[in-house]
């Protein structure tokens, strides 16, 4: 059966929750088969699927397109879909409208949006519309230009207090969970112990209520930059590269496809065809 908010919140304080990103049907189905608790259709698809430098160019239509595919592949995991840049920032009305579109057109179980106190009114309005919300504080990639790059957040007294303030604000607004990204582990643990929300860490230590990773990072599905916090559980880039090179070589050598991978024809039929066919090539 599909996991619910009650199931997830019931894990707080004792059994951590697992979460991975997915952007397509087959990956989502495999993640679900593995028993991972939550699937995030992240706006990180801008980087890992669409080849953008950052997440800013991702649209609501992009999220819906990929979200539909993921939701079709998942039977038990709880699916969360990111609200992309400028889908909720301009106004409360925009936030509710776009959250409603994402929820209605994909069949997901919740939406996620970045920002703390400054977007608490958006979270409250979306929750009031009957749509569960996962908040996201700390390093917020949609604000990368304002933050001056991808940096750890909350390392000073004032910035640490701001994170606490943001966590309190999104909780009061009705978010049932919050992603803590690139936050010092001891600070993330303090926040986790002082909120009723489920905290999901990414680069925030193991004191959170759950963890999330971009699946391309954890599978080594890249030969480029990998964040410090992303443990590599496999090296699929090398596996795929070797397979593609072998395929190319076998095509050139005519060793692929061999007879076991080809279809035959009766010899008498073939001889008759050879006699009757007189077409220039």
N, C-alpha and C positions, 0 to 999 in steps of 0.2 A: 504493500500500500504506500501511497505517496506520504512522505514525511510532512509534518505540519509544524507551525510555529510552536505549538504546545510541546511537541516531541523535542524540538531543538532547545527550547528554554529549559526543559526538564533535565537537560544534560549539564546545565551551568553548575560549576563548582565541583563536578566529579569526572565526567567523561568528555574529553575534548571532541569538538566537531571538526570534520574534515570537509574542505571545499576546494574545488579546482575550477579553472575556467574551461569553457568549451565554446566553440563557434560553429560547429557543424553536426550533422546527424550522427555520423559514425563514431566520432570521438565522444560525443555525449552518451551514446549507447554503451560504449566500452567503460566510460567512467561510472555510469550507473550500474553496470554489471559488476564492477569492482566493489560496490557498496559504499562509495563516497557519499557523504550525507547531503552536500549542497553543491550545486553547479552554478557558476557565475558566467553569464554572457557579458563579458567585460568590454568596455569601450577600448580596451587594449587591443581589440581586433584591428583597430586602426594601424597599430604597429606590426602585429604578428601575422595578420591576414591580408591587409590592404596595402602595406608597405609605406605608410605615412611616417613622418619623422616623430610625430606625437599623436595624441588622441583628439586634438582639437578639430580636425576635419570630419570626424565621424558624425553621422546624422541619425535622426530618429528612425528614418527608413532603413538605414544600415542595421541598426539594433533590432528592428522588427524582423528584417529578412533573416538574419542569423539566429535570432531568438526563436522564430518559428521552427527552424530546422532542429535546434537543440531540444525544444520542448517535445517534438515528435520522437526524439530518441530516448527520452527519459521517462521511466515508469515510476521510480520510487524516490529519487533525490528531489530536494527542494530547489526550484530554479529561481534565480534572481537575475534581473537584467538591469544593466547600467543605464541611467539617463545621461545622454551625451551633452557635451558643451553647448550652452545656450538653449537647451531644451527646457530649463527650469529657472535659469538666472534672471531673465527679463521681468517676470511677474509671477504672482501666485496663480493667476489664471492659466498662464502658459504651462506651469508646472503640473497642475491638475489635468489639463487637457492632454499633455504628452504622456504623463504617467498612465492615464486612462487608455490612450491608444496602445501603448506598449502592453499593458495588462490584457486588454480585450483582444488584440490581434495576434498575440503570441500564445496566450494560455499559461503564462508564468505565474509564480506564486508571490513575487515581491519585486519592487524596483529598488535601485540603489542610487543615491546621489551624494555628491561630494560637498563638503562644507559644514561648518558648525553653526554657531549662534546666528550668523548672518542669513542662514537659509532655514532657520527653525520654523518660520511661518509657512514656507513651502511644504516642509515635512508634515506639519500639523494639518494643512489643508488636504494633502494627499491622503493622509491617514483618515481624516474625516470623510473622505470620499470612498472609504472602504478598501483602500489599497495598502498593504503592508509595506513598510519602508525599512531598508538597511541604510544607515548613515555611513559617512566615510570622513574621518578626520586624520590629522597628522599631515603626511605628504599627500597632497591632492594633485594628481597629475594634470588635471584640467587648469590648474592655477600655476603651472610650472614657470611661466614667465614672471608672474608676480612674486613667486618664491625665490627666484634667482637660480633655478635649477633643481635637480633631484637631490635633495639634501635631507639628512636626518632632522626631524622636528622635535621640539620640546626639550632641548639640551640646556637651556638657561631657566632661571627661576620664573621670569615673566612668561616665557613661551610654554613652560610646563604648566603654569597656572591657567594659561589660555586653553590648553588642551583639556584640562579639567572642566573649565567653564563651557567649552564646546560640547564635551560629553554630557554634561548636565543639561544643556540646552536641547540637544537632540533627543535625549531621553524624555524630558518633559514635553517635547513636541509629539512624542508617540512612537519614535523609532523602536523596533523590538531588538535590533542588533546594530552594531557599529564596527566598521572596519578601522583598525588602527594600522596605518602604514608608516614604516620607517620611524618608529618611535622607540626610544631607549627601553630595553626590556624591563628594568625595574619600574619605570614610569607606567608602562603598559599594564604591569601586574597591579600597581596601585589603582589604576583606573578600573581594572576588571573587578577588584574587590570592593569598589565603591559605587557600582552601578548594577541595576537589575537587568540591563541589556546584555545580550550575548556579545562578547567582544571577539572579533575575528582578526587575528594578527597576520600581517605580511611584513616581515622585517621588524617584528615587535616582540621577539622572544617567545618562550614556551609557557609564559604565565597567563596567556589569553585563554578564552573559552574555546577557541578553535583556530584553525590556520587556513590560509588560502594561498595558492600559487598559480601562476600562469603555466599552463601545462607544457607549453613549448620550452619554458625555462627548465622545468624539472625533468624533461625528457632529453635535454641537450639537443633540442630541435633547431639549433642555430649555431652558426660558426662565428657569431658576433658577440656583443656585450651580454654578459649574464650578471644580474644583480648579486651582491654579496650574500644576500639572505636566501637565494634560490639554490637549494641543494639539488645536484644533478643525480637523478636516480637511474638514468640511462644515457646513452650517447647515440641517439637516433640519427643525428646528422651524419656521423661516420658510417652507420649501417646503410642509410639511404644512398650516400655518395658511392659507397662500394657497389651497391646493387645497380645503380644507374650506370656506372662505368662498365660493369660486367655485361649488362644488357646491350650497351653500345658496341662493345667488342664482339659479342655473339651475333649481333645483327650484321656487322661488317664481315664476319667470318662465315656467315650462313650456317652457324651451328644452332641458331634459334630462328624459327621453330624446327625441332627435329620431328621424326615420323610420329613419335608418341603424342605430339601436340598438333598434329595435322589430320585432315580428313582425306580418306581414299576414295577411289572410284573403281568400278568393275573394269578390268582390262579390256574386255570386249567392247564395252561402251566407249572407252577412251579411244580405241582403234577406229571405231566407226565415226567418232567425232572428228578425229584427225583427217579422215578421208572426206568428210563432208564440209569441214570448215575451210573456207578459202577467203579469208579476210586479211587485208593488209594491216600491218601494225607499224 
